[in-house]
Amino acid sequence: MAAHIASTDRAASHGARPRGEPASVARLAAAFALIVAFMAGEVAVGFTSRSLAILSDAAHMLTDAAAVALAIVAARLSAQTPRGGLTYGLKRAEILSALANGIALLTLAGFIVVEAIVRLVNPVRVGGAPLVFVALAGVTVSAITTWLVSRANRRSLNVEAVYRHIATDLVAFTGTAIAGVVILAGGFLRADSIASLFVAALMLAAAWDLVGKAGRTLLEAAPHGIAPAEVGNALAAHPHVASLHDLHVWEVTSGFPALSAHVLVHPGDDCHAIRIDLERLLLERFGIEHTTLQVDHVTDGTVHWVDEVSRGASRGS
């Protein structure tokens, strides 16, 4: 029994990429420190100048800081050795944190939209100079943190989410700077609210994509770029495969696709050798390394390809 459990743990980690690389975690930690320091300055200036655009940027930076923190925690948790009932370990920790980050983005964006609409109806006097100053400082900080995160492991959904958020900050700060210039030049106070709506739109777009990807993984949908029906057809095309059943393709976590299937081969064929051929095909053609193939001989003498496997796989794609 002990040998069986050890084999299960090896299988759970088979095909998974390393996530707790010290270099990636160090870069994320440096980005986190910069974001938090700048966010604190934004909050102070935003309340002083009564600028919703600056406070909106600060809220966005808060979600960025949370995303970085969750990415660091998830990297450490997902690197833990599988044990006990967690046969895959905590490799989906990053998916859960990405989902939480996406929900937080949606909530903050909704708050900003409501407040911006109120200020469009009843404009509040804000200082244009603080807007420009904070926006230019934000562009600098965002450029540095974007570079830091781009050097980390972007195959992780959390790290990629952090990268996208910080990259959108560059655009958001540009909009804030433009609002400040407009207020300074012409006194158009609603420019602050318009810039806030622009920031909220960026947050909503990022959140929608993030929640969608996390949801697909949690629902065990096939990974993007891998069509289950195509995989099934490729397996069935093997000259020694007589039938294919119960094909499932899913993603344990970002960059960790998995597959299981029941394969029937012709009587007298070497099940072990055919399984090795099929595993090689899945790795070389589809990049799927973590596979569980049950290979048996046909017992009723029929040779067929089960159509419902293809239809079911297509529904899961």
Backbone bond lengths (Angstrom), bond angles and torsions (degrees), N, CA, C in turn:
res aa  C-N    CA-C-N  psi(-1)  N-CA   C-N-CA  omega(-1)  CA-C   N-CA-C  phi
1 M - - - 1.470 - - 1.517 111.08 -
2 A 1.333 117.17 -38.29 1.465 119.92 -179.32 1.511 110.87 -62.93
3 A 1.361 116.16 -39.81 1.464 119.14 179.72 1.511 110.42 -65.40
4 H 1.359 116.48 -36.16 1.465 120.12 179.65 1.527 111.25 -64.91
5 I 1.327 117.13 -41.74 1.463 120.37 179.68 1.517 110.65 -64.61
6 A 1.317 117.79 -41.52 1.466 120.84 178.69 1.513 110.65 -61.14
7 S 1.348 115.85 -39.26 1.449 119.75 179.22 1.515 111.04 -65.20
8 T 1.336 115.97 -38.45 1.460 119.94 178.08 1.513 111.15 -62.83
9 D 1.333 117.76 -41.64 1.458 120.75 179.49 1.516 111.21 -64.63
10 R 1.334 116.17 -39.33 1.465 118.18 178.32 1.516 110.28 -65.41
11 A 1.324 116.08 -39.73 1.457 119.36 179.83 1.505 111.44 -64.70
12 A 1.325 116.56 -37.24 1.466 120.11 -179.15 1.508 110.98 -64.43
13 S 1.317 116.95 -35.51 1.458 119.46 -177.97 1.507 112.36 -90.72
14 H 1.338 117.48 -9.48 1.457 121.05 -177.63 1.519 110.36 -64.61
15 G 1.297 117.05 129.07 1.446 121.36 178.36 1.499 114.29 87.63
16 A 1.317 118.57 -9.88 1.467 120.61 -179.87 1.508 109.37 -81.48
17 R 1.303 115.56 145.41 1.453 119.55 179.80 1.527 109.52 -90.39
18 P 1.299 119.45 153.46 1.455 120.29 175.82 1.514 110.39 -69.34
19 R 1.382 116.77 137.06 1.452 119.55 -175.17 1.498 113.27 -119.11
20 G 1.315 118.06 -18.37 1.448 119.14 -173.68 1.506 112.28 -96.94
21 E 1.348 116.14 34.48 1.453 118.94 -178.56 1.526 109.79 -56.82
22 P 1.333 117.58 127.13 1.469 120.48 -178.61 1.529 112.69 -56.29
23 A 1.334 117.08 -38.99 1.466 119.47 -178.08 1.527 111.44 -63.32
24 S 1.339 117.15 -43.73 1.464 120.61 179.82 1.522 110.85 -64.34
25 V 1.331 116.46 -44.35 1.466 120.42 -179.77 1.527 110.37 -63.21
26 A 1.333 116.65 -39.18 1.467 119.98 179.81 1.526 110.87 -64.63
27 R 1.325 117.52 -40.68 1.472 120.83 179.01 1.527 110.71 -66.31
28 L 1.327 115.99 -40.57 1.462 119.24 177.43 1.526 110.95 -64.45
29 A 1.327 117.48 -39.07 1.465 120.99 179.19 1.524 110.92 -64.24
30 A 1.338 117.11 -40.37 1.466 120.72 178.04 1.519 110.62 -64.66
31 A 1.335 116.75 -42.07 1.465 120.39 177.72 1.524 110.68 -63.33
32 F 1.330 116.94 -39.96 1.468 121.50 179.37 1.526 110.90 -60.52
33 A 1.334 117.09 -44.23 1.461 120.82 -179.23 1.531 111.02 -62.53
34 L 1.324 117.56 -43.50 1.463 121.28 179.21 1.524 111.34 -63.54
35 I 1.332 116.08 -43.87 1.461 120.40 -177.80 1.524 111.30 -63.73
36 V 1.336 117.06 -45.64 1.467 120.50 -178.64 1.524 111.07 -63.94
37 A 1.339 117.00 -42.39 1.463 120.36 -179.67 1.530 110.55 -63.06
38 F 1.305 116.73 -44.63 1.468 120.12 -179.44 1.526 110.64 -68.58
39 M 1.338 117.47 -38.90 1.462 121.19 179.68 1.525 110.93 -60.52
40 A 1.330 117.22 -41.13 1.462 120.52 178.72 1.524 110.83 -61.35
41 G 1.325 116.58 -41.48 1.462 120.27 177.27 1.514 111.90 -64.66
42 E 1.350 116.54 -39.02 1.465 120.30 178.58 1.526 111.65 -62.73
43 V 1.308 117.04 -43.40 1.465 120.59 -179.61 1.524 110.07 -60.11
44 A 1.328 117.00 -44.57 1.466 120.89 -179.38 1.526 111.06 -62.66
45 V 1.334 116.70 -47.23 1.464 120.36 -179.39 1.526 110.64 -68.40
46 G 1.345 116.97 -38.22 1.458 120.46 -177.95 1.516 112.49 -62.54
47 F 1.332 116.96 -43.64 1.462 119.66 179.11 1.527 110.93 -70.55
48 T 1.331 116.52 -35.98 1.459 119.81 179.69 1.517 111.60 -66.08
49 S 1.342 116.06 -43.13 1.470 120.40 -177.07 1.522 112.75 -89.61
50 R 1.342 117.40 -7.99 1.469 123.21 -178.46 1.527 111.26 62.03
51 S 1.339 116.20 33.90 1.463 121.08 -178.07 1.520 110.78 -94.99
52 L 1.336 116.28 118.69 1.453 120.50 176.23 1.521 110.78 -69.89
53 A 1.336 117.73 -33.05 1.462 120.99 179.67 1.527 110.83 -61.39
54 I 1.337 116.24 -43.22 1.465 119.89 178.98 1.521 110.45 -66.95
55 L 1.343 117.02 -43.95 1.459 119.73 178.14 1.529 111.32 -65.12
56 S 1.343 117.11 -32.96 1.467 120.20 175.84 1.521 110.45 -64.97
57 D 1.330 115.77 -42.95 1.465 119.90 176.32 1.528 110.58 -61.33
58 A 1.340 116.38 -39.91 1.464 120.19 178.99 1.530 110.50 -63.32
59 A 1.341 116.89 -39.92 1.463 120.33 177.26 1.515 110.97 -63.63
60 H 1.332 114.81 -40.88 1.466 118.76 177.24 1.525 110.44 -63.71
61 M 1.323 117.06 -41.26 1.460 120.83 177.94 1.529 111.03 -64.02
62 L 1.339 116.82 -32.45 1.454 120.35 176.84 1.523 110.64 -63.08
63 T 1.329 116.75 -42.71 1.460 119.59 177.45 1.523 111.10 -66.41
64 D 1.337 116.23 -35.21 1.470 119.38 175.94 1.524 110.57 -62.89
65 A 1.353 116.15 -44.86 1.466 120.06 179.00 1.525 110.70 -62.08
66 A 1.335 116.51 -41.18 1.468 119.84 178.47 1.524 110.96 -64.79
67 A 1.333 115.96 -39.57 1.464 119.68 179.58 1.526 111.08 -64.12
68 V 1.337 116.47 -41.33 1.464 119.89 178.81 1.529 110.20 -65.51
69 A 1.332 116.51 -44.82 1.462 120.05 -179.70 1.532 111.03 -61.39
70 L 1.337 116.30 -44.44 1.452 119.96 178.96 1.524 111.28 -65.21
71 A 1.325 116.84 -36.59 1.462 120.02 178.07 1.524 111.30 -63.44
72 I 1.326 116.19 -40.29 1.468 119.98 178.58 1.526 110.66 -64.83
73 V 1.347 115.78 -46.78 1.469 119.87 179.74 1.530 110.39 -63.01
74 A 1.340 116.44 -44.65 1.461 120.32 -178.62 1.523 111.30 -63.75
75 A 1.332 117.28 -37.23 1.468 120.54 178.75 1.519 110.84 -61.46
76 R 1.308 115.72 -39.78 1.466 119.28 -179.43 1.532 111.14 -74.01
77 L 1.338 116.69 -41.33 1.458 119.70 -179.73 1.525 111.85 -66.64
78 S 1.332 117.02 -43.20 1.459 120.47 -176.09 1.521 112.41 -69.78
79 A 1.328 116.60 -18.30 1.467 120.07 178.96 1.520 112.63 -83.52
80 Q 1.335 117.17 -6.50 1.456 120.14 -178.80 1.523 111.14 -69.64
81 T 1.307 116.26 149.17 1.457 121.88 -179.70 1.529 110.43 -70.47
82 P 1.353 118.33 131.97 1.464 119.95 176.67 1.519 110.91 -58.41
83 R 1.337 115.68 141.64 1.468 119.42 179.06 1.526 109.20 -157.47
84 G 1.319 115.28 155.90 1.458 120.67 176.77 1.520 112.19 60.14
85 G 1.336 115.49 -135.68 1.457 120.53 -178.35 1.512 113.71 -76.90
86 L 1.330 118.54 -11.79 1.469 122.00 179.39 1.529 108.43 -90.74
87 T 1.335 115.69 79.48 1.462 120.02 -173.50 1.529 112.91 -69.34
88 Y 1.328 117.26 -19.91 1.459 121.12 173.24 1.531 111.21 -100.64
89 G 1.318 116.90 6.16 1.449 119.50 -175.56 1.522 110.25 70.12
90 L 1.315 116.37 -144.89 1.468 122.03 179.34 1.523 110.86 -112.15
91 K 1.324 115.33 38.43 1.462 119.48 -175.55 1.525 113.19 -68.92
92 R 1.327 117.58 -16.56 1.462 119.29 176.83 1.521 112.55 -93.53
93 A 1.320 117.16 10.05 1.460 119.91 177.34 1.524 110.35 -60.53
94 E 1.329 117.20 -38.92 1.463 119.76 179.97 1.516 111.95 -66.94
95 I 1.332 117.10 -32.01 1.461 120.40 178.88 1.524 110.14 -68.69
96 L 1.322 116.62 -43.09 1.464 120.45 178.32 1.522 111.24 -63.85
97 S 1.334 117.00 -41.26 1.458 119.44 179.71 1.522 111.15 -69.80
98 A 1.324 117.03 -34.60 1.469 119.92 176.38 1.522 110.51 -64.69
99 L 1.333 116.28 -40.50 1.464 120.25 177.80 1.524 110.69 -63.43
100 A 1.342 116.60 -44.28 1.466 120.46 178.33 1.521 110.90 -61.80
101 N 1.332 116.78 -40.31 1.456 120.54 179.00 1.519 111.18 -65.13
102 G 1.325 116.84 -39.69 1.461 120.31 178.68 1.520 112.19 -64.73
103 I 1.326 116.94 -41.52 1.467 120.73 177.85 1.526 110.98 -64.30
104 A 1.341 116.07 -39.42 1.467 119.81 177.56 1.524 110.68 -62.93
105 L 1.329 116.38 -41.21 1.466 120.33 178.02 1.526 111.04 -60.72
106 L 1.326 116.35 -44.55 1.461 120.38 179.86 1.524 111.32 -61.59
107 T 1.329 116.57 -41.95 1.468 120.88 -179.24 1.526 111.23 -64.60
108 L 1.330 116.55 -47.41 1.462 120.33 179.79 1.521 111.80 -64.39
109 A 1.330 116.06 -40.53 1.463 119.45 179.36 1.521 110.67 -62.45
110 G 1.331 116.75 -40.34 1.456 120.14 178.33 1.518 111.85 -62.40
111 F 1.332 116.90 -42.12 1.461 120.94 178.35 1.530 110.74 -62.51
112 I 1.322 116.65 -43.16 1.464 120.84 -178.82 1.526 110.81 -64.41
113 V 1.343 116.97 -40.93 1.461 120.68 -179.78 1.530 110.54 -61.90
114 V 1.320 116.48 -46.08 1.475 120.22 -179.87 1.526 110.65 -61.63
115 E 1.327 117.74 -47.16 1.461 121.27 -178.52 1.524 111.54 -66.03
116 A 1.325 116.47 -37.07 1.467 119.79 179.91 1.528 111.13 -66.58
117 I 1.325 116.48 -39.44 1.470 119.76 178.83 1.529 109.79 -64.19
118 V 1.336 116.60 -41.24 1.464 120.05 177.54 1.522 110.61 -59.44
119 R 1.328 116.63 -42.53 1.468 119.86 -178.69 1.521 112.56 -75.49
120 L 1.335 117.60 -22.29 1.463 118.90 173.12 1.524 110.12 -67.18
121 V 1.331 116.02 -36.89 1.462 120.87 179.28 1.528 110.04 -75.35
122 N 1.319 116.97 -42.95 1.465 122.31 179.99 1.529 109.14 -125.11
123 P 1.334 117.53 86.55 1.474 121.17 -175.97 1.531 111.92 -59.37
124 V 1.326 114.90 143.36 1.459 122.66 177.06 1.527 108.12 -111.31
125 R 1.340 116.23 135.10 1.461 119.24 -179.28 1.524 110.31 -69.57
126 V 1.318 115.78 126.83 1.464 122.10 179.27 1.524 108.93 -128.40
127 G 1.332 115.41 160.09 1.455 120.06 178.53 1.511 111.78 -86.94
128 G 1.315 117.58 125.24 1.457 121.12 -179.99 1.517 112.92 -71.89
129 A 1.324 117.03 -36.59 1.466 120.76 -178.56 1.525 112.52 -61.55
130 P 1.354 118.71 -46.27 1.470 118.24 177.23 1.527 113.03 -60.62
131 L 1.342 116.40 -34.96 1.456 119.91 177.95 1.524 110.87 -59.13
132 V 1.333 115.59 -49.20 1.470 120.58 -177.93 1.522 110.46 -64.50
133 F 1.331 116.02 -43.65 1.466 120.21 -178.00 1.527 111.33 -61.73
134 V 1.335 116.36 -48.40 1.463 120.26 -178.61 1.529 110.70 -66.23
135 A 1.326 116.72 -39.17 1.459 119.79 -179.15 1.526 111.47 -63.25
136 L 1.317 117.41 -43.73 1.466 120.02 179.94 1.528 110.78 -66.18
137 A 1.336 116.43 -39.85 1.462 119.50 176.03 1.527 110.42 -64.07
138 G 1.338 116.06 -37.58 1.463 120.58 179.62 1.508 112.90 -65.73
139 V 1.316 116.65 -38.03 1.467 119.82 176.87 1.523 110.32 -59.91
140 T 1.318 116.85 -42.11 1.469 121.28 -179.99 1.526 111.41 -64.60
141 V 1.348 115.23 -48.59 1.468 119.32 -179.58 1.527 110.69 -63.57
142 S 1.322 117.09 -42.70 1.465 120.60 -179.19 1.521 111.59 -63.69
143 A 1.321 116.53 -38.05 1.462 119.94 178.82 1.532 110.69 -62.83
144 I 1.335 116.52 -42.26 1.467 120.69 -179.99 1.523 111.08 -67.07
145 T 1.337 116.62 -47.38 1.465 119.42 -177.89 1.530 111.37 -68.44
146 T 1.331 117.80 -34.64 1.460 120.42 176.37 1.523 110.53 -61.49
147 W 1.330 116.22 -42.23 1.461 120.26 178.24 1.524 110.75 -64.07
148 L 1.325 117.13 -42.10 1.465 120.58 -179.80 1.533 111.48 -62.20
149 V 1.337 115.92 -47.57 1.458 119.70 -177.66 1.527 111.32 -69.32
150 S 1.327 117.25 -32.70 1.469 119.82 179.21 1.519 111.81 -64.10
151 R 1.325 116.56 -20.90 1.462 120.74 179.47 1.528 112.22 -87.19
152 A 1.337 117.24 -7.39 1.466 121.02 178.81 1.529 109.39 -86.17
153 N 1.336 115.69 -177.03 1.465 121.27 -177.55 1.521 110.23 -78.74
154 R 1.332 117.45 95.76 1.458 121.39 -175.30 1.521 113.50 -81.13
155 R 1.324 118.56 1.42 1.464 119.58 172.61 1.528 110.87 -73.03
156 S 1.320 116.42 -18.07 1.462 120.82 175.68 1.524 109.16 -75.22
157 L 1.336 116.79 134.36 1.465 120.54 179.96 1.514 111.01 -61.02
158 N 1.331 117.62 -38.39 1.461 120.57 178.47 1.514 111.85 -63.70
159 V 1.323 116.50 -47.45 1.465 119.86 -178.74 1.520 110.33 -64.06
160 E 1.322 116.71 -41.36 1.466 119.78 178.30 1.532 110.37 -64.23
161 A 1.341 116.84 -37.17 1.462 120.15 177.48 1.522 110.59 -63.69
162 V 1.327 116.30 -43.33 1.464 120.29 177.46 1.521 110.04 -60.27
163 Y 1.314 116.33 -44.36 1.472 120.31 -179.13 1.527 110.76 -60.36
164 R 1.313 116.46 -45.42 1.469 119.54 -178.85 1.521 111.46 -64.68
165 H 1.330 116.32 -42.38 1.460 119.76 -179.95 1.522 111.06 -60.39
166 I 1.323 116.10 -47.19 1.460 119.43 -176.75 1.522 110.71 -69.60
167 A 1.326 116.44 -34.73 1.464 119.38 177.42 1.531 111.08 -64.70
168 T 1.341 117.03 -38.22 1.467 119.30 177.67 1.526 111.28 -68.82
169 D 1.337 116.96 -23.99 1.460 119.88 177.08 1.525 111.26 -60.24
170 L 1.316 116.61 -35.46 1.469 119.72 178.86 1.530 110.38 -58.70
171 V 1.341 114.76 -42.55 1.468 119.32 179.04 1.524 110.35 -70.48
172 A 1.341 115.79 -41.40 1.464 119.75 -178.28 1.523 111.26 -62.88
173 F 1.329 117.37 -42.80 1.458 120.50 179.54 1.528 111.46 -66.58
174 T 1.315 116.11 -31.94 1.467 118.93 175.45 1.529 110.49 -62.97
175 G 1.351 115.18 -43.54 1.461 119.16 177.77 1.520 112.35 -63.36
176 T 1.322 116.22 -37.71 1.466 120.22 177.98 1.522 111.47 -64.86
177 A 1.340 116.13 -40.62 1.461 120.38 178.70 1.528 110.95 -63.44
178 I 1.324 115.52 -41.21 1.472 119.66 178.97 1.524 109.77 -63.24
179 A 1.345 116.90 -41.30 1.474 120.07 178.20 1.515 110.69 -61.07
180 G 1.326 117.44 -40.87 1.460 120.61 178.72 1.515 112.49 -63.83
181 V 1.327 116.76 -41.54 1.468 120.74 178.68 1.523 110.30 -64.31
182 V 1.343 116.29 -41.64 1.468 120.16 179.84 1.527 110.32 -62.60
183 I 1.326 116.72 -42.50 1.467 120.06 179.62 1.523 110.87 -65.46
184 L 1.317 117.70 -42.27 1.466 121.53 178.63 1.518 111.70 -64.52
185 A 1.336 116.12 -40.82 1.462 120.01 -173.81 1.524 112.63 -79.12
186 G 1.328 117.55 -42.14 1.457 119.22 -173.22 1.502 115.60 -126.06
187 G 1.349 117.88 -3.93 1.451 120.25 179.29 1.515 114.39 72.27
188 F 1.353 117.27 21.32 1.462 121.18 -179.73 1.529 108.61 -80.71
189 L 1.347 116.90 94.48 1.454 122.30 -172.19 1.534 112.99 -67.51
190 R 1.324 116.30 -26.91 1.463 118.84 -178.06 1.528 111.94 -69.49
191 A 1.324 117.96 -10.55 1.468 120.18 177.50 1.529 110.90 -60.45
192 D 1.326 116.93 -32.48 1.468 121.26 178.46 1.522 110.79 -63.79
193 S 1.330 116.87 -44.00 1.464 120.86 179.63 1.526 111.46 -68.37
194 I 1.324 116.14 -38.26 1.464 120.06 178.93 1.530 110.21 -63.78
195 A 1.333 116.02 -42.35 1.467 119.83 177.10 1.532 110.60 -63.07
196 S 1.325 117.63 -36.35 1.461 121.75 178.39 1.527 111.31 -64.39
197 L 1.335 115.51 -41.40 1.466 119.49 177.33 1.530 110.72 -63.62
198 F 1.312 116.50 -36.15 1.462 121.19 178.13 1.528 110.39 -63.59
199 V 1.330 115.96 -44.43 1.472 120.78 177.64 1.531 109.80 -62.14
200 A 1.331 116.76 -43.14 1.465 120.91 -179.86 1.526 111.36 -62.10
201 A 1.333 116.83 -38.10 1.465 120.67 178.50 1.531 110.83 -63.02
202 L 1.328 116.54 -40.94 1.465 120.42 177.59 1.530 110.75 -63.62
203 M 1.331 115.82 -41.28 1.464 120.46 179.44 1.521 111.04 -64.09
204 L 1.340 116.46 -42.31 1.461 120.46 180.00 1.528 111.30 -63.79
205 A 1.326 116.68 -41.43 1.466 120.27 179.50 1.533 110.85 -63.25
206 A 1.332 116.13 -44.61 1.468 120.07 179.43 1.519 110.76 -65.05
207 A 1.341 116.97 -41.59 1.463 121.18 -178.21 1.524 111.13 -66.02
208 W 1.325 116.53 -42.23 1.461 120.32 -178.64 1.528 110.86 -60.67
209 D 1.323 116.30 -44.96 1.466 120.43 179.62 1.528 110.89 -65.41
210 L 1.326 116.15 -41.42 1.459 121.08 -177.57 1.521 111.69 -66.48
211 V 1.328 116.67 -47.66 1.465 120.65 179.85 1.529 110.32 -63.98
212 G 1.337 116.52 -38.40 1.459 120.16 179.25 1.518 112.23 -62.29
213 K 1.323 116.71 -45.67 1.462 120.45 -179.44 1.524 111.53 -67.36
214 A 1.330 116.41 -42.56 1.459 119.53 178.31 1.523 110.68 -64.07
215 G 1.332 116.18 -40.42 1.459 120.37 179.36 1.521 112.21 -63.34
216 R 1.319 116.99 -41.07 1.470 120.88 178.12 1.529 110.89 -59.94
217 T 1.322 115.99 -42.70 1.463 119.40 -179.39 1.514 111.01 -66.71
218 L 1.336 117.02 -44.11 1.464 120.63 -179.26 1.528 111.56 -66.78
219 L 1.333 117.36 -29.83 1.460 121.19 176.60 1.526 111.99 -84.21
220 E 1.332 115.58 1.13 1.462 123.13 178.74 1.518 112.22 58.71
221 A 1.331 115.88 40.00 1.461 120.77 173.00 1.525 109.06 -73.98
222 A 1.309 115.67 160.76 1.464 119.74 178.42 1.526 110.02 -64.24
223 P 1.317 118.01 144.93 1.469 120.47 179.69 1.524 110.93 -62.58
224 H 1.328 116.00 152.35 1.463 120.58 175.11 1.524 108.88 -59.94
225 G 1.326 116.08 135.26 1.452 120.69 178.43 1.518 114.07 92.56
226 I 1.337 117.33 -6.29 1.462 120.90 178.50 1.531 108.26 -121.52
227 A 1.327 117.16 111.84 1.463 122.13 179.51 1.526 108.81 -93.62
228 P 1.338 118.86 115.01 1.462 120.72 -178.72 1.522 113.70 -54.55
229 A 1.334 117.06 -39.38 1.465 119.42 179.76 1.524 110.70 -62.31
230 E 1.331 116.79 -39.91 1.465 120.11 178.33 1.522 111.06 -66.05
231 V 1.328 116.23 -39.23 1.459 120.52 177.26 1.531 109.94 -62.88
232 G 1.338 116.44 -45.26 1.458 120.63 179.69 1.515 112.14 -61.17
233 N 1.322 116.90 -42.74 1.458 120.71 178.93 1.524 111.50 -64.01
234 A 1.333 116.26 -38.33 1.464 120.22 179.42 1.528 110.78 -65.51
235 L 1.334 117.15 -41.31 1.463 120.45 178.32 1.529 110.83 -66.87
236 A 1.336 116.26 -42.69 1.460 120.59 -178.13 1.529 112.23 -67.32
237 A 1.340 116.01 -23.88 1.464 120.01 -179.03 1.521 112.91 -75.33
238 H 1.320 117.11 -11.39 1.475 119.99 177.90 1.534 108.73 -60.49
239 P 1.328 118.93 132.27 1.468 121.24 -173.36 1.522 114.89 -59.24
240 H 1.323 118.66 -22.71 1.460 120.98 -177.40 1.528 112.86 -99.89
241 V 1.332 117.67 -1.72 1.460 120.52 -179.83 1.523 109.43 -87.89
242 A 1.332 115.52 124.49 1.466 120.72 179.40 1.524 111.78 -96.34
243 S 1.329 116.72 -32.82 1.460 120.00 -177.04 1.520 109.86 -156.81
244 L 1.332 115.08 152.84 1.465 121.17 -179.65 1.524 108.88 -135.24
245 H 1.325 116.70 129.45 1.469 121.78 -178.44 1.530 110.13 -131.83
246 D 1.336 115.16 162.77 1.470 122.66 168.96 1.526 113.11 47.69
247 L 1.321 115.51 50.22 1.462 120.30 177.93 1.526 109.71 -81.30
248 H 1.320 116.47 126.66 1.464 122.25 178.00 1.531 108.46 -133.12
249 V 1.324 115.33 130.60 1.466 121.38 175.98 1.526 107.37 -127.90
250 W 1.324 116.66 125.07 1.459 120.15 -178.92 1.515 109.55 -145.47
251 E 1.323 115.75 -179.54 1.457 121.61 -179.83 1.523 108.35 -126.38
252 V 1.329 116.40 117.69 1.459 120.59 178.86 1.521 109.83 -64.91
253 T 1.321 115.73 -46.54 1.460 123.40 175.07 1.520 107.25 -158.85
254 S 1.301 117.98 -177.83 1.461 121.09 -175.21 1.523 111.01 -55.70
255 G 1.337 116.41 125.11 1.453 120.55 177.02 1.516 114.95 75.23
256 F 1.338 118.38 13.89 1.457 121.86 -178.85 1.532 108.86 -128.21
257 P 1.361 118.31 73.77 1.459 120.64 177.48 1.520 111.01 -74.50
258 A 1.328 116.02 152.19 1.452 121.50 179.26 1.525 109.18 -139.78
259 L 1.323 115.62 156.45 1.463 120.43 -177.39 1.523 109.68 -146.92
260 S 1.328 115.18 144.58 1.459 120.94 170.85 1.520 108.51 -139.27
261 A 1.331 116.34 149.51 1.464 120.81 -179.56 1.528 109.67 -164.52
262 H 1.331 115.05 156.09 1.459 122.23 173.52 1.521 107.18 -107.81
263 V 1.317 115.79 118.15 1.458 122.26 -175.46 1.520 109.53 -114.91
264 L 1.336 117.05 130.80 1.461 122.30 174.56 1.519 109.18 -108.65
265 V 1.329 116.45 135.40 1.466 122.10 -178.64 1.525 109.30 -119.73
266 H 1.327 115.31 168.17 1.457 120.40 -177.96 1.531 111.30 -67.11
267 P 1.326 117.05 148.03 1.467 120.52 178.11 1.530 111.26 -55.56
268 G 1.318 115.73 136.10 1.448 120.77 178.31 1.513 114.29 90.96
269 D 1.348 118.55 -14.57 1.468 121.59 178.86 1.534 110.18 -73.54
270 D 1.336 115.44 153.66 1.462 121.68 -179.86 1.536 109.26 -81.85
271 C 1.322 117.39 104.51 1.467 121.84 -177.27 1.528 111.27 -59.94
272 H 1.319 116.40 -41.81 1.460 120.69 -177.52 1.527 111.12 -64.14
273 A 1.320 116.94 -46.36 1.468 120.85 -179.12 1.529 111.06 -64.92
274 I 1.330 116.83 -39.86 1.470 120.45 179.55 1.524 110.32 -66.23
275 R 1.332 116.44 -40.48 1.468 119.18 177.93 1.528 110.80 -59.98
276 I 1.322 117.22 -42.06 1.463 120.72 178.30 1.524 110.64 -62.33
277 D 1.335 117.46 -41.24 1.469 121.11 177.55 1.522 111.19 -61.92
278 L 1.329 116.50 -43.91 1.463 120.52 -178.80 1.534 111.12 -67.01
279 E 1.328 116.78 -39.02 1.466 120.12 177.76 1.528 110.46 -63.67
280 R 1.326 116.78 -39.81 1.462 120.37 177.97 1.539 110.50 -64.70
281 L 1.322 116.30 -40.61 1.468 120.61 178.09 1.523 110.83 -61.55
282 L 1.329 116.61 -46.00 1.471 120.58 -178.59 1.525 111.87 -63.44
283 L 1.328 116.96 -36.88 1.453 120.33 -179.45 1.521 111.38 -73.09
284 E 1.327 117.04 -47.13 1.468 120.86 -174.15 1.524 112.41 -74.17
285 R 1.334 117.83 -35.86 1.468 120.28 -175.18 1.519 113.26 -92.64
286 F 1.346 116.44 -35.28 1.460 119.57 -174.20 1.526 113.72 -118.42
287 G 1.320 117.64 -5.51 1.457 120.57 179.29 1.513 113.95 71.31
288 I 1.333 117.78 22.86 1.467 122.52 179.84 1.522 108.46 -98.71
289 E 1.305 116.54 111.46 1.464 121.40 -178.54 1.519 112.50 -99.34
290 H 1.322 117.25 -33.35 1.464 121.17 -178.11 1.522 108.20 -88.56
291 T 1.334 117.10 99.95 1.455 121.41 -176.70 1.518 110.70 -129.93
292 T 1.336 115.46 149.73 1.458 122.94 173.52 1.522 107.43 -130.32
293 L 1.321 116.93 102.83 1.456 122.40 -177.70 1.524 109.46 -112.63
294 Q 1.325 115.87 120.69 1.463 121.05 172.48 1.518 107.50 -95.01
295 V 1.318 117.18 111.93 1.461 122.23 -175.97 1.526 109.11 -110.72
296 D 1.339 116.36 120.30 1.466 122.95 179.49 1.517 109.78 -130.65
297 H 1.327 115.74 167.87 1.464 121.09 176.38 1.529 110.69 -86.96
298 V 1.337 115.93 147.67 1.452 121.19 172.74 1.525 108.39 -65.58
299 T 1.328 116.60 133.95 1.464 119.84 -177.00 1.520 112.94 -106.20
300 D 1.361 117.32 -22.32 1.466 119.01 -176.54 1.518 113.08 -99.93
301 G 1.333 115.43 0.90 1.456 119.93 177.51 1.509 114.97 81.63
302 T 1.331 118.52 -1.71 1.459 121.04 -179.94 1.521 110.79 -84.59
303 V 1.318 114.87 152.60 1.458 121.12 177.09 1.522 106.30 -125.83
304 H 1.316 117.85 115.36 1.459 119.52 -174.86 1.530 110.71 -153.85
305 W 1.315 113.68 158.48 1.459 121.96 174.10 1.512 106.97 -115.05
306 V 1.310 117.84 118.92 1.460 122.42 -172.56 1.527 109.79 -75.41
307 D 1.339 116.93 111.92 1.462 121.09 -175.75 1.514 112.45 -63.85
308 E 1.352 117.40 -34.99 1.465 118.13 -176.91 1.518 111.76 -65.23
309 V 1.322 118.36 -20.99 1.459 120.45 175.28 1.515 109.52 -63.86
310 S 1.339 115.98 -45.47 1.461 120.09 -179.93 1.515 111.13 -65.97
311 R 1.363 115.63 -42.07 1.468 117.84 -179.79 1.513 111.13 -66.61
312 G 1.316 117.30 -42.77 1.457 120.72 179.44 1.505 111.47 -64.60
313 A 1.344 116.86 -38.95 1.460 120.39 179.05 1.505 110.59 -65.40
314 S 1.331 116.78 -37.09 1.466 119.49 -179.75 1.514 110.45 -66.20
315 R 1.353 116.61 -36.80 1.463 118.56 178.12 1.518 111.56 -65.78
316 G 1.332 117.65 -28.22 1.455 120.54 -178.65 1.496 114.10 -85.51
317 S 1.345 117.34 -6.70 1.468 120.12 -177.61 1.492 111.27 -83.70
